Structure formats: C-alpha cells, structure tokens
Amino acid sequence: MRHFTYQDGQMMAENISLSTIAEQVGTPTYIYSTATIKRHYHVFAKAISGMDNLIAYSVKANSNLAILSLLAKLGAGADVVSIGELTRALAAGISPGKIVFSGVGKTHEELRAALNANILQFNVESLPELHALSAIANEMGKVARIAFRINPDVRAGGHEKISTGQAENKFGINIDLAPAAYAEAATLPAIEIVGIDMHIGSQIDTLAPFEQALNKGIELIKTLRANGHDIRIYDFGGGLGIPYSHDENTPPLPELYGKMIERVTKDLDLKMIFEPGRVIVGNAGVLLAKTIYVKKGSVRNFVILDAAMNDLIRPALYASHHDIEPVTLHANGAPTQTYDIVGPICESSDTFAKQYDLPEVSTGDLMVIHSAGAYGAVQSGQYNTRPLVPEVLVSDDKYEIIRNRPSIEDILKSENIPDWI
Ligand SMILES: *Cc1c(COP(=O)(O)O)cnc(C)c1O
C-alpha cells in the first residue's frame, strides 16, 4: 500500500499535501513516507520470522542518514558496498555486528576500515580479495569472518543491467570454483569461514529463480560441510521486486518469498541473512516535479518537467517504468491527452515516460513520479549544473528536509581555478 494517495483531489504524503511541500521546499524534490518504510520493514521481517535471520538493509538503495537511522531503530543491520556506506551505517547507529560488506572491488583502505569497525561479515568476491583481506587482517591482529559470494549461474532480474547471477557477470565466484576457493581460504591466517553469500539480481518478479539459486547454494553448503567447513550462515542477498505499475505483473509478496525459503532451508541449521533494498524503500518515495512547459509537436505532445535524468536516472538507465500522476486531480471528465513526459536536459534519454495518457496538463502543474524511493536520490548528480535534488521525510502531518538543495554558489565553491591559467 502506498501512503501517497488523493484526499479531496490533492495528492498527499501521509497527511501533508504535496502542494504544501512544493511551496515550502521547491521542486524537484524527493519525498519519503516514514509510515511506508516502517510498514515494509515489518512486513519483510514478519515474512522471514520463522527462520533465524538478520535483515541487512541494502544501503545503496537509499542511503540517506535519516532513512538509515529509521531502519536502525527498527532493528535493521546493513549491507554496505563502500567505505562511504560503512561510515553512513555506523553514523546512523547500525551496530557493526549487523553489518556485512559486499562488492566486487573493495580497496585495501576499505578492508582495513571494515576490520577496524569489527563488522559481522565480508562477502568476498575473488581470491585476490581473499588474500588481501587475510594479509591485512593478519597484520592488524584481527580475524575476518568471510562468506564467498557465489555466482550460481541463474538468470534473474528485471533488466540485463541489474542481473548479477549469471556465469558471465562480474560478480562472485563461479559455483563450480567454490569448493577450491573455500579450501584455499581454510589455509589462510586471520580468516574465519562462516558461510556462503549470493545476490542474483534486482527487481526479480517470480520465485522460480530465487528457488533455483537457493537450491544450488544448499547443494554447495552440503559439499562444503562434507569437506569440513563450518558453514553456519547463508546470506541470500536482496532482489525481491516491487510493483512499479498498477497494470504490470505483481512480484511475489514477501510472505511467499519467506515461506519458500523457510521450506527449502529448514533442518539445515542455518542463520539466514537478507539484504533487501528496493522492497523496503522503493514504494516509500516519490519524486515531485513541476511542469515548466507543455509543448505541442507535429507528432507528439511533450510535458517538460523541472525534474530530469540527473535527479532520477532509472528510466534512462534501465528503461524502467514509473507511474506519473498530477498532484491536483482534475474535475471528472477532464479531457485526456497523450504526452511524452520529459526533463530539460539535452539527451533524448532524458524522458520519464513515452506516449503516456494524462488529464490535460498545464504550465505550473505539479506532477508526482511514483516508486522513486529506491535507486533514485542515491543515483542523482549535478549534470547541467543542476543542484543535487533535495530529500524530504514525512511523518503523519509533519516533514523535515533530510538532504538540502545546494545553491549554485555551493557548487561553484567546490571547484578551483589554478592560478597558472
Ligand atoms: C543491490 C544489492 C542488494 C539489494 O538489492 P534490491 O534489489 O534492492 O533488494 C543486495 N545485495 C547486494 C550485494 C546488492 O548489490
């Protein structure tokens, strides 16, 4: 359920109208709902509660400190992929004992920082990384708890660019090479093998690839245990999809996902780690924008927004769909038009939706781009010297700006003209 719905013809975020926020904060801006994040977290937690589990929220989906603090309060751990995300997670009060570190290219500096913080687990993606980790941990007098990220060679994920579990992807250790990798890890100093890890992709909308990958992991765990390794943890990553549209296939509910995993892993005496990102925050956020112009072309009509691909890159990057609605509902029977809804940037890919039906749009109309809570603000940039889009968190009838909009001056201040020019 979305907490972004119409009341008396006005789109609300919980109990504040988006028009009010637009007036006070300006546009474009991201707006998140506290109640939705809490609800999604509780639904996911309940779905896996039949297993010994840890939720390590995938920080890269939305890494704002306020969102991380909220999730920390709810009991979440974190899956981080950089020293920056590790620093954020710790600053938000997430316990290091609930932090796992993923990523195909962790630098030595990052390994050192994570060892210093005494995190729960390193999800190691290659033998060179393993050797670097062993050497650094040994030198620091620490022990690194590791799981290898296993690439099970399963096709999954809503788009080629977010499919990560096939043998030709850069991620993890190919499953056929895993027993040798574990054998090698067992010989190294300062390394403690604790489990296996997998993350097969994102926006996965059926259970079949999850179950296939899960079973491959279990076969591997049996082999590894037979080889004498003490495998206690199965980190099964994230990837559960969310509905982006009213009329597309609905991904399985967390409850079904949890039931399936519970059934397949029972009697194996495993602690399950989950790294959900999108399913927690995706539908808890929207991007609010204002219509600058409506332009009638000879074959298309365009709604030109003040939000652009630098603020929300998903449509350009993954050809992804986001529902778009006006903030103010028109009177019943208002004529509908078909529009391309675009941003002002000089790139044809700066397009949020093509051939999209909306009640007739006018200059100044506020528009809401739904399902933008995950992989939205975190992927925003300042292309065209467009200031980083701000973020707002709503709770009931109050809100707070949780990331400021920098001024153009702020942007220019961060640059430097050498005096030899
Ligand atoms: C991106 C990512 C996730 C989260 O994926 P979602 O689809 O947002 O749930 C989890 N684990 C790893 C290793 C990732 O790279």
The ligand as an ORCA input file, in Angstrom:
! r2SCAN-3c Opt
* xyz 0 1
  C      21.873     -4.083     -4.767
  C      22.153     -5.191     -3.832
  C      21.171     -5.608     -2.927
  C      19.781     -5.022     -2.873
  O      19.030     -5.342     -3.990
  P      17.455     -4.973     -4.030
  O      17.041     -5.434     -5.359
  O      17.359     -3.505     -3.864
  O      16.811     -5.709     -2.932
  C      21.505     -6.596     -2.020
  N      22.744     -7.169     -2.022
  C      23.702     -6.797     -2.893
  C      25.026     -7.448     -2.831
  C      23.435     -5.805     -3.827
  O      24.398     -5.449     -4.690
*
